[in-house]
Amino acid sequence: MSRSEIAAQLGLSAASVTNITSVLINDKLLEAMPSPVGAQGRPRVPLQVDYHSTLVLGIHLGPRTTGVVLMGLDGKERAAVLVPHAGMGPGESIELVVSAAEKLIDAHADRHIILGTGIATGGIVDRASGVVVDNPAAGWQNVRVMDMLRGRLPAPVIVDNNARAAAQSELLYGHGQRSDDFVLMVITADIGSVMVNSGRIRSGFSQTAGQIAHLRVSDELRDCPCGRTGCLSVMASDDAVTRTAIEHGLVVGNIDDVLELASQGDSEAIEILEQRNRYVGRAASSLLDIHDPELLVVAGTPAETPAFFGSLVAEVARYAHAGHDAASRVVLSSDHIFSLSLFAGATLVDALLADPLGVLGLGDAEAAVS
């Protein structure tokens, strides 16, 4: 779009748009494109988001492995690394993650501007204070992540729940371009969900909305730490799948081993994954019945095994009140190996789009509107 088109759409003066876009071009958030060939009169120089000069750091703090990714404003990975930290406490884990992030930036950022850092993790996260209140899968409680990271990663830094981060990524780059009314489920080692209504992510009164880990999805008497049995977390999480595979005699150490066996055609591994998806489908049915969204998006491990997606959809058709109509609204999210880290980066991109001059710094903002 040209400056004059931007001014017309926003109801701003041409001078204001020129001042603001000049700041954004100078800070590599916008770039001027060649004028249309054959245009008559004074050429209107189109502007677009600069996807080439800037990067965002995205970090998914997993319970045993953390993904760190450098991504562009287009949501695409430029470079990434996995950081194992099984058995370590939050302090030691974060030290490893910071070190890996620094090395990734040194090796791959080149002359790019790093606009900030988006961090996401499972469980209950207080975004305002940057505190992981409770992440059962990692065993973290009241971990002040923001304080531990202040001044050590590209600022600003945002810490959020991974389901909310996934929903933000969907709004920017995924199914949110088709609908801004959806419920998203994240099924990994962590279990969570989030509701998006008219493009707004609902966190809940105490930022605990979407805690679906203890929905009962099975009559099996498998004990859950919450004191009940048959909860989604102990039937369908990545750890639950791994434990079930071991109980069935498969030689596996984690969910990736189960996925690998299934990809090789192992019938036992395939059935275990299909059963997991049926449990997820039962939980999805409840969310569809309660919220009646236009779409229900499933992210995490099920998205990495789309071959078994039919089991999930069939279970929704069986259990949801709307039956096959509800099942037709269930879709998969990204199956990228670093999808959770890309989701985390999307929280920073959203903050940048909401207030680019603020993210760049107050001085630039004042100069642009003066």
C-alpha positions in Angstrom: 0.0 0.0 0.0 1.2 3.5 -0.7 1.4 6.3 1.9 -1.7 8.0 0.5 -3.7 4.7 0.6 -2.6 4.3 4.3 -3.6 7.8 5.1 -7.1 7.4 3.5 -7.7 4.1 5.4 -6.6 5.4 8.8 -8.0 8.9 8.5 -4.6 10.5 9.1 -3.0 13.4 7.4 -0.4 12.7 4.7 2.2 14.4 6.8 1.5 12.2 9.8 1.7 9.0 7.7 5.0 10.2 6.1 6.5 10.9 9.6 5.4 7.6 11.0 6.4 5.4 8.0 9.8 7.1 7.9 10.5 5.9 11.4 9.3 2.4 10.6 11.4 2.3 7.4 14.5 3.6 9.2 14.0 0.9 11.9 13.6 -1.8 9.2 10.0 -2.6 10.0 8.7 -1.4 6.6 10.4 -1.2 3.3 9.7 0.7 0.1 8.9 -1.3 -3.0 9.5 -0.4 -6.7 6.7 1.8 -8.1 4.3 0.0 -10.4 5.5 -0.2 -14.0 3.5 2.1 -16.3 1.9 4.2 -13.6 0.9 7.7 -14.7 1.4 10.9 -12.7 3.4 11.1 -9.5 4.6 7.6 -8.6 3.0 6.1 -5.5 5.7 4.1 -3.8 4.1 1.0 -2.2 5.3 -0.1 1.3 5.3 -3.5 2.8 6.5 -5.2 6.0 10.3 -5.7 5.9 10.7 -9.5 6.3 14.4 -9.4 5.5 16.1 -7.1 8.0 14.5 -8.1 11.4 14.2 -11.3 13.5 12.3 -12.3 16.6 13.6 -14.8 19.2 11.1 -17.5 20.1 11.6 -19.9 23.1 9.3 -22.7 24.1 10.3 -23.8 27.7 9.5 -27.5 27.6 9.6 -29.7 30.7 12.7 -31.6 29.4 13.6 -30.0 26.1 13.4 -26.4 25.1 13.2 -25.1 21.5 14.9 -21.8 20.6 14.2 -20.3 17.2 15.0 -17.2 15.2 12.0 -16.3 13.1 11.0 -13.5 10.7 8.0 -11.3 11.0 6.4 -13.7 8.5 6.4 -16.4 11.2 9.0 -18.6 9.4 12.0 -20.2 11.0 15.4 -18.8 10.0 17.5 -20.9 12.5 16.7 -23.1 15.5 18.2 -25.4 18.2 16.9 -27.9 20.7 18.2 -27.6 24.3 17.8 -30.8 26.5 17.6 -30.1 30.2 15.8 -33.2 31.7 16.2 -33.6 35.4 17.4 -30.0 35.9 15.8 -27.3 38.0 14.6 -24.0 36.5 17.7 -22.1 37.3 20.1 -24.5 35.6 17.6 -25.1 32.7 17.3 -21.3 32.0 21.1 -20.9 32.1 21.4 -23.5 29.3 18.6 -21.9 27.3 20.2 -18.4 27.5 23.6 -19.8 26.5 22.0 -21.6 23.5 20.1 -18.4 22.5 23.3 -16.3 22.6 25.1 -18.9 20.4 22.2 -19.0 17.9 22.1 -15.3 17.6 25.9 -15.0 17.2 25.8 -17.7 14.5 22.8 -16.7 12.5 21.6 -13.2 13.2 24.2 -11.6 11.0 23.2 -8.0 10.5 19.6 -8.6 11.4 17.9 -6.5 14.1 16.5 -8.7 16.9 13.2 -7.0 17.8 12.6 -8.9 21.1 11.9 -12.3 22.6 8.7 -14.3 23.0 8.7 -17.1 25.6 6.0 -19.7 26.2 5.6 -22.6 28.5 2.8 -24.9 29.8 0.6 -24.6 32.8 -0.4 -21.4 34.5 1.6 -18.3 33.5 1.2 -14.8 34.8 2.1 -12.8 31.7 2.1 -9.4 33.4 4.7 -10.4 35.9 6.5 -13.0 33.8 6.0 -15.7 36.5 5.4 -19.4 35.8 2.8 -20.0 38.5 2.5 -23.7 38.0 3.8 -26.0 35.3 3.1 -29.6 36.5 4.9 -31.3 33.6 8.1 -29.5 34.4 7.6 -29.4 38.2 8.0 -25.6 38.2 6.0 -23.5 40.7 6.3 -19.7 41.1 9.4 -19.5 38.9 10.1 -15.8 38.2 11.3 -16.3 34.7 11.3 -12.6 33.8 13.5 -11.7 36.7 15.9 -14.5 35.7 16.1 -13.4 32.1 16.1 -9.6 32.5 18.9 -8.0 30.5 20.1 -11.4 29.1 17.9 -11.7 26.0 16.8 -9.3 23.3 14.2 -6.9 24.8 11.4 -6.6 25.1 10.7 -10.0 26.6 7.2 -11.5 26.9 6.5 -14.7 28.9 3.1 -16.4 28.3 1.2 -19.7 28.4 1.9 -21.9 25.4 -1.8 -22.3 24.5 -2.3 -18.5 24.3 0.9 -18.3 22.3 -0.3 -20.9 19.9 -3.6 -19.1 19.5 -1.8 -15.9 18.8 0.3 -17.6 16.1 -2.9 -19.0 14.6 -4.4 -15.5 14.4 -1.3 -14.1 12.7 -0.3 -17.0 10.4 -2.7 -19.9 10.5 -6.4 -20.6 10.7 -7.0 -17.1 12.2 -6.8 -15.8 8.6 -9.9 -17.8 7.9 -11.7 -17.3 11.2 -11.2 -15.2 14.3 -13.6 -17.4 16.3 -12.0 -20.6 17.4 -10.9 -22.8 20.3 -7.3 -24.1 20.3 -6.1 -27.2 22.1 -2.4 -27.9 22.7 -1.5 -31.6 23.3 2.1 -32.1 24.1 3.8 -33.0 27.4 1.6 -30.1 28.6 -2.1 -30.0 28.0 -4.1 -26.8 27.6 -6.6 -24.8 25.6 -7.6 -21.3 24.8 -10.7 -19.5 23.5 -10.5 -16.8 20.8 -13.6 -14.7 20.3 -13.6 -12.0 17.6 -9.9 -12.1 17.5 -9.4 -11.6 21.2 -7.7 -14.3 23.3 -9.5 -14.9 26.6 -7.1 -15.6 29.5 -9.8 -15.7 32.2 -10.3 -13.7 35.4 -7.2 -15.3 37.0 -5.4 -16.2 33.8 -6.2 -19.8 34.2 -8.9 -20.2 31.5 -8.5 -23.3 29.3 -7.2 -25.7 31.9 -8.5 -28.9 30.3 -5.9 -31.4 31.7 -8.3 -32.8 34.2 -11.3 -33.4 31.9 -12.3 -37.0 32.4 -12.0 -38.8 29.1 -11.8 -42.5 30.1 -13.3 -44.9 32.6 -9.9 -46.5 32.9 -8.7 -46.3 36.5 -5.5 -44.6 35.7 -4.6 -42.4 38.6 -4.0 -38.7 38.1 -2.1 -36.4 40.5 -5.3 -34.4 40.9 -6.7 -37.4 42.8 -9.1 -38.6 40.1 -8.8 -41.1 37.4 -9.0 -41.1 33.6 -8.0 -37.4 33.2 -6.9 -36.1 29.8 -3.4 -35.5 31.1 -2.8 -39.1 32.1 -4.4 -40.5 29.1 -3.3 -38.3 26.2 -0.2 -36.3 27.0 3.1 -37.2 25.4 4.3 -38.7 28.7 1.1 -40.8 28.9 1.6 -42.1 25.3 5.2 -43.1 26.1 4.1 -44.8 29.3 1.4 -46.7 27.5 3.8 -47.8 24.8 6.2 -49.1 27.5 3.4 -51.0 29.2 2.7 -52.7 25.8 6.2 -53.9 25.5 7.6 -51.3 23.1 11.2 -50.2 23.5 10.8 -46.4 23.7 12.2 -43.6 25.8 9.9 -40.7 24.7 7.1 -39.7 22.4 9.5 -39.3 19.4 10.4 -43.0 19.6 6.6 -43.9 19.5 6.1 -41.6 16.5 9.1 -43.2 14.8 7.8 -46.7 15.3 4.4 -45.6 14.0 6.0 -44.1 10.9 7.6 -47.5 10.3 4.2 -49.2 10.4 4.3 -50.7 13.9 0.7 -51.7 14.5 1.0 -51.4 18.3 2.4 -47.8 18.1 -0.3 -46.8 15.6 -3.1 -48.1 17.8 -1.6 -46.3 20.9 -1.5 -43.0 18.9 -5.0 -43.5 17.5 -6.3 -44.2 21.0 -4.6 -41.1 22.3 -6.4 -39.1 19.6 -9.7 -40.6 20.6 -9.2 -39.3 24.1 -8.4 -35.9 22.6 -11.5 -36.1 20.5 -13.6 -36.6 23.6 -12.2 -33.5 25.2 -12.6 -31.6 22.0 -16.3 -32.6 21.9 -16.8 -31.0 25.3 -15.2 -27.8 24.1 -17.3 -27.7 21.0 -20.4 -28.3 22.9 -19.6 -25.6 25.5 -18.2 -22.9 23.3 -19.6 -23.6 19.8 -16.7 -22.1 17.9 -16.4 -21.8 14.2 -13.2 -23.9 14.3 -11.5 -26.1 16.9 -7.7 -26.2 16.2 -5.5 -29.0 17.6 -1.8 -28.2 18.0 1.0 -30.3 19.3 1.8 -33.9 18.8 -1.4 -34.8 17.0 -0.5 -32.2 14.4 2.8 -34.1 13.9 0.9 -37.3 13.2 -1.9 -36.2 10.7 -2.2 -39.8 9.5 -4.2 -40.6 12.7 -6.3 -37.4 12.6 -9.3 -39.4 11.4 -9.5 -41.1 14.8 -9.8 -37.7 16.5 -12.5 -36.5 14.1 -14.5 -39.7 14.3 -14.6 -39.4 18.1 -15.9 -35.8 17.9 -18.6 -37.0 15.5 -19.5 -39.7 18.0 -19.5 -37.6 21.2 -20.3 -34.0 20.3 -23.9 -32.9 20.4 -23.7 -31.5 16.8 -22.1 -34.8 15.6 -20.7 -34.6 12.1 -21.2 -30.9 11.8 -19.0 -30.4 14.9 -16.4 -32.8 13.5 -16.2 -30.9 10.3 -14.9 -27.9 12.2 -11.9 -29.7 13.7 -8.6 -28.8 12.1 -4.9 -29.3 12.7 -2.4 -26.6 13.4 1.2 -26.5 12.2 3.3 -29.7 12.2 6.6 -27.9 12.3 9.1 -29.5 14.7 9.7 -26.0 16.2 6.0 -25.0 16.1 5.8 -24.4 19.8 8.8 -22.1 19.7 7.4 -20.3 16.6 4.2 -19.9 18.6 6.2 -18.2 21.4 7.8 -15.8 18.9 4.3 -14.8 17.7 3.5 -13.2 21.1 6.3 -10.7 20.4 5.2 -10.1 16.8 1.7 -9.4 18.1 3.1 -6.8 20.6 5.1 -5.2 17.9 2.1 -5.0 15.5 0.0 -3.5 18.3 2.5 -0.8 19.2 5.5 -0.8 16.9 6.7 2.7 17.9 6.5 1.7 21.6 8.6 -1.4 21.0 11.1 0.6 19.1 11.4 3.1 22.0 9.6 6.2 23.3 12.1 8.6 21.6 11.2 7.3 18.2 7.5 7.4 19.0 7.7 11.0 20.1 9.6 12.0 17.0 7.1 10.3 14.7 4.0 12.1 16.0 5.6 15.5 16.7 
